Amino acid sequence: MKHKDGKPYQSDKSSWKVPMALTVVVLCGLSFYLGGIFCSEKERYVAEDVSKVVETPSGTATRAVQIKAISFPECSADFQDYTPCTDPKRWHKYGKHRLTFLERHCPPSFERQECLVPPPDGYKSPIRWPKSRDECWYRNVPYDWINKQKSNQHWLKKEGEKFLFPGGGTMFPNGVGSYVDLMQDLIPQMKDGTIRTAIDTGCGVASWGGDLLDRGILTVSLAPRDNHQAQVQFALERGIPAILGIISTQRLPFPSNSFDMAHCSRCLIPWTEFGGVYLLEIHRILRPGGFWVLSGPPVNYQHRWRGWNTTIEEQKSDYDKLQELLTSMCFKLFNKKDDIAVWQKLSDSNCYKKLDNPDNYPSKCDDGTEPDSAWYTPLRPCVVVPNPSAKKLKLDTLAKWPERLHVAPERVSDVRGGSAGAFKHDDDKWKVRAKHYKKLLPAIGTDKIRNVMDMNTLYGGFAAAVIDAPVWVMNVVSSYAPNTLPVVYDRGLIGTIHDWCEAFSTYPRTYDFLHLDGLFSAESHRCEMKYVLLEMDRILRPNGYTIIRESSYFVDAIATMTKGMRWSCRKEETEYGVEKEKVLICQKKLWYSKQSS
C-alpha cells in the first residue's frame, strides 16, 4: 500500500501483531470448547448471544451457555426396546466364541440415534412397589417367549392384562422363598446383617434378588440380552435391581472385593471351561470371606443326572473338576445340602502364597494387574490376590448392616484426597441435600419412586441419605473419575462403573428417578450434552423425575434441550441459595408413538 505521493506505507507492525494473535487464539479456543460440547456432524443447536454473566465452577466470571429450542423426533415404533450397546441387529458383526456378541458393542458416532424412544402401545404407569414384585402390566413388557418356554418352571404367567410372578425357577420348584430358607440354613451370615451385597449371574426374572430384599440383602441381578427377551426388563419393571451384562471376555463393571455373596442357579455358565476364567472373575469381585452359591449341574448329580441328558460318570467328573478348580484359587467348600452347594473365598494369606509357585494353575496375577480396573478390561486367567494390608476388607471385619452404611470404609484412603473426615463430610452434606430435595420434589419417599439412579456419585452419599425410602439406588461412578466404587460397596450399597459418553446397560423405561450432580461440568469436554440427555430420556420411565444439580453455566441450556424431549422442568435454588449452582427439577411426560393403534 502506498501514500498519495507514491512512497511506501510503513505500518507499525508491533502495534497490531500481538493483539491480533491474542484475538485469534481466544476466538479459536472458545470456538473449539463450545463446539466440543454441542457440535457433531448432525448439529442442530445454535449458540445465542447471552447477556447474563455467571460464576463458573472454577470461580471465574463468564457468559452462560444458551441454545435455541429444538424438538427431537420420535424413533420408529420398533425402537421401543432399544438397547444401543447390546443391539441384536448388530450381533452378526461379532464373534460367537464365548458369546462375545452378547457383550457391550456400542454403535459408532455416525450411527447414534437422535430421537425419542417410544413406549409400547398401551403402556401404563408401572404398578407400585411392593405390589410390583408380584405383578406387572403385560403391555409394558409385551414379550411372551419366557411365558411360553418357562411356563412349567413358574417364572411368570400371563393372566388377563398382567404378568404374574409366582416366584418359581428351574432349581426352586417349591418357590423362591423355601429355596432361600434352605440357603440361610447353610449360610447363617445371611440372617445377622453380615451379608449385605450380592450378585446373581444369569438371574432369570430376578426372583432370587427380589426375595432377598425383605431379608436385608441388596442384589445386583445380571443377565445378557438374549433369546429370553427382556429378563432384565422384567426385573426392573418389578422394582428389583438389575443390569444387562455377561461374563465373557471382559471384566464385569465392578471393583474387586465388593460383593459379599455371588449366586448361580442353573445359570448355564461353563465354569470349568477356558481355564476357569469365569470363576476367576467371580473370585475377583467377591470379598474375602464371601460366599459363592451354586445350584444346578453338577451339584447333587447323584440324584439329578438323569434330568440333565448326561451320565452319572460325566457329572461326577464335572463336579470333581469344579471342586479342584475352586480349591486351586483359594475357595473352600463351606456347606452343602440337596441341590445347593456353598463355597467360601478364603482370606488366609497362606493359601495365596502357594500361588507363587510357577507350576501352579491358576497363577497369581502380576503386580501390573489393576484389581479394580473394570471398564472394557479383558479377563485374565490369573488370581487377583486380596491386599494383605487391608485389614477391614474381609467380610467378618466389616460392621454389620445397617451400621456399616455410615462407617468410613478402610478403602476410602485409597482414593485421592479421600479420608475418614472427607467421608463424614460427604455423608453429612447429602443428608442436608436430600432433605432439601424432598421439599422440592415431594414424590421422593413415596411409592411413586422405586428405581433410582445416582448418575455420578462419589461415595454413595445420596443413596445413603434416602435409605429409609422405599427405593433402591444404582450408584454410577464415571470410568474417567477416581474409582470410588469400592467405598460404595464397602458401606453396603450397590453400583457400577460407566462412561456417560455411551449408553447405559439397561432397557428403556427402567428408572423412576435420575439424579446427577455436576455431571455436565465434569464430562462436557468429552460427551455431547444432547446425547447424555437423550440417554437419560431413554432409560427414564414416562412420568419419571430427574434432579439435575448443575452450575448456572449449563443449567439454562439443559432446560432448553429438555423441552425438546417433552419434559416439564423448573429451576430451583440449592439448599444454600448460591448463585453459581442451581437445581433443575424435571418430569418426563407420557406420550405415545404416532404409529400406535
N, C-alpha and C positions, 0 to 999 in steps of 0.2 A: 504493500500500500504506500502511496506517495502523497506528499503535500502538493498544493496547487503550484508551487514553484518548481516542482519536479524532484525535490530532494526526498530520499527515502525516509519513511516514518519510522523512528526508533521507539518502539514501545518499551516501557519499563516492566520486563518480564517478572522481576521479583515481586511486583505489586499484584500479580494475578495468578501466578502459577500455584502458590501454596493454598490459597483459599479455594481455587477451583478443584485441586486434587482432593482436599478435605471434603468438599461438597460431593464429589463423585463417590468417594469411599463411603460416606454416611448414607447416601441415597441407595447405593448398591447393597450395603449391609441391611438397611431397613427393608428393601425390596426382597432380599433373599430370606430374611426372617419371616415376614408376613407371607411370602409365597410358600414357604415350607409348611406353614400352618394350614393354609386354606386352598392351595392350588394343586391341581392334578391335570392329567390330560383331558379330563372331562369337567373342568372347573365351571362352577355355576354360581359362585359367590363373588361379589364385588365389594371392595372396601370403600367406605364412605368417609367424608371429612367428619371429624369429631371435634367438638369444642370442649368437651369435659376433660379435664386433666385429673388423673387419679394417681394414687401411690401404687407401684408395682410391688410384687413380693420382695424385691431387693431393696425397696425403700426409696427408689428414685422416681421422680415425677415424670409421667409420660401420658400419652393420649390413649384412651381405652379403645380396644378393637370393636368395631361395629361392622355389620354386614347387611346387605339388602335382603328382604324377605324372599323366601323361596318355598315352594311346595314340592315335597318329594312324591313321586308317583307311586302307585300300588305295584307290588310284584304280582306276577300271574298267580292264579289260584294253586298251581302245582308246587308253589314255594311254601305252602302252609307248614311243612315240617322241615324246612331248610336248615341244614347244619353245614355251614360253609367249609369247615376244615375236615369234615368226615362225610363228604357228599358222595352217595352211591353212584352218581353219574360220572364220577371221576375215578372210581376204583380200578377200572380196566387199565389205567396208566401205571399202576404199581404192582409189584410182585406179590405172589401168593405165599412165598416162603415165610413161615412163621406168622402168617396173616398180616404181613406188612401193610397191605392195602387198607386195613381197618385202623391204622394209626392216623395221627394228625397229618394231613397234607393240605395246606391252605392254598386257595387259588392265587395266581399272580395278580398284581395290581390292576392289570387291564381287564381282568375278569370279575372284579369286585362289583357286587350289586349296589346300586344306589336307589333302592326302592324300599317300601314298607311291606313287611311280610304280613299277609292277611291271616286272620283266624279261619278255622274250618267253618263251613256252612252250618249254622245252627249253634255256634259256640255260645256258652253261657258262663257267667261268673262262677268260678270253681266252688264246690261245696266246701264249707269252712271246717277248719280243724276244731275238735278231733274227729268229727264225723267223716271227714275226708279220708281218713286212714282206711276206712272200710268200704267206701264207695266213691265213684266219680261219674260225671256226665259222659255218656258214650260219645256224644258229638264233639267233646273237647279233645278226645284221643280216639278217633274213629278207626281203630285197627283191630281186625278180627283174627289175625294169624295166631296169636297166643291163645285166644279163647278157643279156637278150633283144635290147635295142636296140643295144648296142655290141659284140656278140659278134664281129663282123667286124673290130673295131679292137683286140681283145685287151686291153681294160681289165681284165677279170676273167672268170673262167669258173667255173661250179659243177661240182664233181666230188665225188660222194658227199655227205658231211656238211660239206664245206668249200667256201669260195670260194677260188680261186687267183688270184694277181695276177701275170701274166706280164710286166708292165712295158710293155704296148703303149699306143698312143694314136693319136689322129687324125693327128698330124703326125710320129709316130715309129713307123712300122710295123715297123722293124727292132729295136725295143726302146728303152727309155729310155736305156740305157747308151750305145749308139752315138750317140744324139741329143745327150747331154751331152758326149760326147767331142768331137763337132764344135763344140759351143758353147765348150768350153775352148780349142780351137784358135783360135777367133775372139776369145776374151777370155782372154789369158794370166793376168790378175789373179785368175782363179778357181783357179789352181794354187798360188799362193805365200802364201796367207793374207791377201791384200789384201781380197778379198771374203769376208765372213762372214755377213751377214744378207740374206735375200731374201724376196720376196713373190711368190706365184703366183696370179694372178687367174683365176678360172674353172678350178679345179685338177683337175677330174675326181675320180679316187680318189687323187690326190696322189702319183703315181708319180715325177714330176719331183722333188718335195721329198724323197721317200724316197731316191732315188738320190744326191742331193747330201749326205746325212748322212755317207756314207763319205768324202766329199771335203772335210769340214770346214766345210760351209756349212749354216747353220740357216735353214729356210724356214718362213714362215707361209703355209700353203695356204688360200686363200679361195674360198668358193663359197656361193651362196644356197641356201636350202631351196626346191627347185623340182621340176619333174616328173622329175628324175633320181633322186628319192627319196634321200636319205641319202648323198650324196657325202662330206660332211664326216664323217659317222659311220663310213663305210668307212675314211677316212684315219686317224681316231683309233683305230679298232679295230685297225688295222695298227701303231699306235705312232708315227705321223707327226704333227707339229704341224699343227693346222687349226682354223679358226674359221668360223662362219656369218657371211656378210657379202656386200654387193653395192655397187658404185659406182652410185648412182642420183641422189638429191637431197641426201644428207647426206655429210659427210666420213667417211672411214674412221676408226676409233678409234685412230689412231696419230699421233704428233707429226710435225712437219716434219723433213726432212733425216735420216731414220732408216735406211732400207734401202739397202744397197749395190747391190742389183740387184732389178729387177722383171721379171716374165716373163708372157707371154700366148701360149699355144699354142692357136690357133683357139678363143679363149675367147668369140667372138661378141659382144664389146663394140663398139658402133659408135663408134670412137674419134674420127672426124671430125664426128660429128653434135653438135647442141646447142652449137655454138660451140667444140667441142673440150674441153668441161668435164671429161670423164672423164680425158683426157690431162693436163689441168691438175692433177687430183688426184694422178695418178702423179708428176708433176713435184714437187708439194709434199712428198710423203713420201719421195722419192728424194734421197739425199745428193749434194751437188755432186761431180762426178766419177763418179757412179754410172751404172749401165747399165740401159737398157730393151731387153728382148729380145722380138721378135715373130716368130712363125712361123705361117703360115696366110695367108689373104687379107689384103691384096693382095700379100704378098711372093711373089716368084717367079711372078708372074702370067703371064709369058711361056710357062711350061710347065704351069701348073696351072689356067688359067682354064676349060678345058673341064669340069673336075670341079666347078666352083662355080656351074653353072647361070647363066652370065653370058657377056658378050663380052669379048674381049681389050681393046677400047677402053674399056669400063666399068672394067675392073680397072686399066688404066693410069691412068685419070683418078683412081680411088680412091687409087692409090699416090702420084701427084703431089700430091694434096690432103694426104695424110698427111705427106709429106716437107715440104711447105710449112708445115703447122701445127707440126710439130716444130721446124723451123728458127726459126719466129717466137717460140717460147718457150724458145730457147737450148738446143736439142739439136743435136748434130751426128752424122751417120752415121759410125759407128766402124768397122764391118766388116759384110760380107755374103757369104753363100755358100749356094747351094742354097735351102732353104726357110727359112733363119734370117737375120734382119737385126738388127743391134745398133746402138742409138744411145746416145750418152753425154751426160749432163747437164753442160753447161759450168759451170766455176767462174770463168771470166773475167768480171770486172765490166763490161768494155766492152760485152758483148752486152746485159746487163741495163740499161745506161744508155740504150740505144736505145728501151727501153720507156717512157721518159719522154715520148716524142712522143705527143701525144693522138690522133693519127691512126692509130697502130699498133693492131693487134688480134692477140692479146690484150694488154691493157694491164697495167701493174704494179698490184698490189693497193695500196690506200691504207694510210696509217700506222695506221689504226684496225683493220685486219685482224690478228687474233692468229694467227700461223702455226701454233701448237701446239694451238689450241682444236680439239677433235675429238670432242666428245660432243654429239650432236644439233646439230651446227653445219652450216648449209646450205652447199652447194658454191657457190663464186662464180667467174664467168668471168674470172678475172684470174690473173696470175703471182705466186706468193709468191717474192719475191727473197731469196736467202740473205743472211744478215747478213755484210756485207763485213769487219766487225771480228773475226769468228770465224775465226781463222787455222787452227785444228785441226779444222774441221768437214769439210773436203774428204777424200775417200776416200784420196788419196795422202799425206795428212799424218797419218792415224791410224796408231798402232802396228799391226803385222800380228798376225793371230791366231796363237797364243793370247796373245801378250804384252799385247794391248790389254785383256784381261779385268781386269787388276789395275792398269792405268794410270788415274789420276784424269782423267776427261774434262774438256775445257775448259768444257762446258756445266754442270758441277756448280756453278759460281759463279753461274749464273742462278737457282738455287734459293735461296729464303730460308733463310739460315743455312748454305748449302752452301759447301764449300771442299775443297781437296785433303786437308786434315787430317781433316775430317769424313768424307770418303770413305774414307780409310785406316782410320779408327777403325771405321767400319761394316764394312769388309771383314774386319778382324781379329776383330771381335765375332762375325760369323757363322761364322768358322772354328771358334771355340770352341763356339758353339751347335750347329753341325752335328755336331761330334764327340760332344757330349752326346746329341743326338737319336739317333745311331746306336747308342748304348748302350741307350737306352730302347726303340728300335724297330730291331732287327737286320735287318729286311727292307730298310731303306734301303741302297742299294748292291748289292742282289741283283736277279735278273731278275724278282722278284715285283712290282717297281715300275718302270713305264716313263713313263707320262704323269703329269706333276706340275704342280700349280698353286700358286703363292705368291699368296694372295688379296689381300694388301695390302702390297706390297713398298715399300721406299724406293729403294734403288739396285740391287736385284737381288742383294743380298749372299748370301741363302740359295742362289740358283741358282749363284752363283759357287763357293760352298763345296762343292757336290755335283757339280761339273763333271766329275769323273773317274768318277762312277757312270754306269751305262747308262740315263740318264734325259734327258729334255728338260723344261724348265720354262717354263710360261706365267706371266710376271710381270704381275700386275694392279696398276694404280695407280688409286686412287679418283678419280672425277671431281670430288670435293669436297676432295681433298687437294692439296698442292703437286704440280705436274706434274713428277715426276722421271723420267718415262719416256724423255725424250731421253738421260739418263745411262745408262739400261739398254741402249738401242740402241748408244750410242757405245762401250760396253765389249764389244759383240758378243753380246748376249743379245736375246731377243725378249719381247714383252709387249703389253698392250692397256690402254686406259682403260675403266673400267666403274664403274657405280653399283650397289652391292650391295643397294639397295632394289628392284632389278629383277632379272629372270632373266638369266643369262649366255647368250651367243650360242653355244650348243653343244647337242648331243643328250644325252639321258640316258645314264648309264653310260659316260662317256668319259674319266674320270680315275681313276688308281690311288691317288693321294695328294694330299690337300689340306693346305696349311699356312697358318695365319693367326696373326698376331702383333698382339694388341691391337685386332682389328677391332671387337669389340663395344664396347670402351671408346671408340673413336673415332667409331663410327657409330650407337650405340644411341639417340641423340637424334633420329635421322632414320628408322632402319629397325627394324621389329619383329624381335626376335631369332628368333621362330619361323619367319618367312618366310626369313630368311637360312639357317637350319639346314635347312629343307625344300628349299631350292635346292641346298645342299651335298649332301643326300641324293640329289637328282635326278641330279646330274652325276657322283656318285661311283659307281664300279663295285662290285658285290657283292664282298665280301671286301677291299675297298679300305680305306685307312687315312687318318686325319686326325691332325694335331698342332695342337691349339688352345692357343696360348700367351696367357694372359689374366690379368687381375687377379683376385685372390681374391674381389672383389666380385661377379663374374659366374660364376666357374667352376663352382660347385655348381649354379646354376640351369641352366647349359648341360648339365651332366652329367645332370640330371633329364630335360630335354627329349630328349636323345639316347636315353634308354631307351625313350621313346615312339616313336622311329624305328627300333627294333630294332638299335641299335648297342651294342656292348660297350665300355665305357670304363674307364680307370683314371687316377687323379690322381697326378702325379709332381712332384718338386721341379725347379726350374730348375737350371742348371749351378752357380749360386751359392747355391742354397737359401734365397732371400729369401722372407719370409712373404707379402709383398703381391702376389706373382705366382706362378702355378702353370702346369703343363703338363698338358693332358688328352690322353691317347693313346687313340684310338678305332679300332674296326674295324666296318665295316658288314657285317651278316650277309647271306648269300644266302638269299632266300626266294622262293617262287613264288605267283602270284595264286591265289586260291581258284577263279577261273574257268578255270584252266589244265586241260588234259586230262590 
